[in-house]
Each structure stands twice: as C-alpha cells, then as structure tokens.
C-alpha cells in the first residue's frame, strides 16, 4: 500500500489521509506511466472531439472567412471559456501556497498542469486578432472626424492594439509554464534516473541541475513567490483586455467598470470548480484516495462558496447600475444581455453559477463530502459556459458592419443560435483542452510529490482525552 487508510470516525471518516512517503514516489510514478482502459478511452474520445473542433473551425473559415466577427461568436465563447479556466487554475495553486494552507498540497499540481493548455489558448487567440474590427471607421465621418469604436486603447500604444492583447496571452502562458517547471523540478529530478523514453529526456533536460541543496530549495521558494505575484498581475490585466476588447467594445454604448471584475471572479470560480472535479475523479476512479482526503474538498468548498457569493454580488452591482440609470442605451443593454434576447441564457447562467452551487454548498454535511464540492464545481463550469455564450455571442452579433461605431445601441438585436459548425467548435474546443490536459498527466505526475511528502512530516494522528484528532505542526 502506498498510503494508509483515511483516518477519522463518524462524520469525519476519511477526512484526513497519512501517505507513506517512502513508497509514494514509486506508486505515483507507476500511476503516471500506466494507461488504464478508462483513461485510454477518455484520451481517444477527447482526441476525436479535438479533430471535430478543427473541422468546425476550417469549415467556418471556408464559409465566412475572417472579414466579419459575427459568425465567430461561438468560437469567441469557447476560447474565453478555456482561457478563463486555464488562466486562473495556476493562480488557485499559487494563492493557496501563499497562504501556507496544509490541505491544499494534493491540489497544487492539479492546478498547475492547466498551464500546459495555455499553449492552446495562444493558438486559439491568433484568429481573433484578425476578427476584431479596427478602431476607426474609414467609411464614417462625423463633423470631419472619423467615427471610433469605443475601446481601452483610446490612448497609449502605437500600432495595432491586437498585438498587445496577443502579448498578454503569450506572457500569461509563458509565466504559468515557468511556475509549473519550477514547481515540478524536484519531482522530475527524483525520477530522472528511472524514467525512460521521452519522459526521461524531458526530465534530464529540465531538472538536470537539481540536487536538492538548501540553496536550491530557497531559490525555488523565492522563485515561486515572485512568479506567483507576477502571474497574478498579468492575469488580471489580460482579463481586463479580453473582457474589454472582445465584449464591451463590440456593443455600442456599453461602458461598465464592473464587468472586468465579474469576468475575473467567474474565471476563479470556474478554475476552482474544474480543479475540484479533477480531484474527485482522481480520488474516486484514479486510485488516489490514499493521498486525497475529504478535508481538501471541505476546505476548498468554503472558498468556492465565498467566490460564488462574490459573483452574485458583482452581478447585482452591474444590473442595478444600469437599471437605475434609465438611459435608453442602458435599458437596451440590459434587455439584450439579461432580460430579453439572451434572457434564457442569463437564467441558465444565474442558476448554474449561483443558485445551484449555493444550494449545494449551503449544507455542512454536503461540504464535508468529496462529491458535494465536486458537484458544485461541475455546476459552475456549466454556468461559465452559459456566461461566455451570453456575453461573447451577444457581443459579436450586437452591431454588424459600421453599426459597431455608433455611440449607442439603438435597437435590441435578435438572438443568434448555433449552427453545426458552431457546435463542432464549442464541443471540439472543450475536448481539445481535456485532451491536452490528459496527455500532460502522462508526462508529469498529478501529485506534487515534494509538497505531499513535506506535508507528511508535519502531521500525525493523535489522541486527546477521549477523542482522536489530526495533529498538525506549523513549519514557519
């Protein structure tokens, strides 16, 4: 056995685990190398979806080209969905590491591995650069001046602002990969002598100079802290860019300082939800029950509940500001994105991003289970999909042609429903992200071995009076 049975009694049964550090490396390495049938089936199915997504993209490009942004609304939505999850997931790991949370140790690598999908984000973003309309409208002149599309780039960088958006997405991907590399270096160094094939080649190239000296550990700790702080700043700024350039600036008259905050909060909510779903799959079907106790889900569920409440607060702040304004453009934007055109999508978004997960996480017995927080995580992912369809499909189709340069949304556009190529791109994009993540788990272990081993040194199962409790030391 690589780990002892989960400890506890009564409602706390299985809450804490005490892995055997001596055999952990061998056991996790075997899990990383193995290709069980369910995993192989999942890899094949998501690979097929990946191909379907490429077919949908090629067909859409052949039918509509890149001259108009309207036909690409669902492509924008699936890009944003993947981007929101994979950009915030490494930050979840970084944030809990900053707070020195003991329970988060099995979570770290699960979140950091989403960095690999950042490569997909970068590739998917490149076509969006060509779709975004120019800042000025050469065909429209008002009082001798060119009409302008409202955007954050009213001053600042010379040249195409699309390049700055691309640079932000690229920096985000590079920084997250650097965090993954620095965090995984001790594990790769430990396995470089036994790993073979491509995995062995990667381990030797990326961890060949790691020997675990005190200076190296101190350097790694400082590097993770600096990269984590830098990543947080980049992520918030890039979220501001994407939500402003590809959503607000495409709907005439939409000026809202709250929406970029909602975008970032939704991103953090979805990322934590995706991590909890992944951890539940690992624990239930992946053979990691001896490493992942219920305490992880219990603790993370409190954070997810807080983020969910934060999400609905900012949604209310957005709505009430426009509702009280009573300007025609503000009423039209609410009718378009919330009440009428995409009202059913907004209702789905509200149910799955707030009502359903809040109802699940409200109960202590559910939060103390492994399935409850994972179910809430799955719900917020569905809500996030509805959020992105509502915002980005709506933005892409709000003002066709030169109407995008109008000062106000003069009428309420009709909803745009997906065709077969849209469905292919949405399903294929999600499948591509899962496929890349699954492939990454065969290169790097799903557990951060050095962090879990470190945790075993700080905990033990002890008795006090008539009860048994988990005793935890404070390293710092």
Secondary structure, DSSP 8 states (H G I E B T S, - for coil): --B---B--GGGTTSB--B-HHHHHHHHHHHHH---HHHHHHHHHHHHHHHHHHHHHHHHHHHHTTS-SGGGHHHHHHHHHHHHHHHHHHHHHHHHHHTT-STTGGGHHHHHGGGGGHHHHHHHHHHHHHHS--SEEEEEEETTEEEE---TTSSS-SS-HHHHHHHHHHHHHHHHHHHHHHHHHHHHHHHTTT--HHHHHHHHHHHTT----HHHHHHHHHHHHHHHHHHHHHHHHHHHHHHHHTTGGGSTT---SSHHHHHHHHHHHHHHHHHHHHHHHHHHHSS-TTT--HHHHHHHHHHHHHHHHHHHHHHHHHHHHHHHH--HHHHHHHIIIIISTTHHHHHHHHIIIIIHHHHHHTSHHHHTSHHHHHHHHHHHHHHHHHHHIIIIIHHHTSS-GGGGG-SS--S--------HHHHHHHHHHHHHHHHHHHHHHTTS-SS-HHHHHHHHTSEEEEEETTEEEEEE----
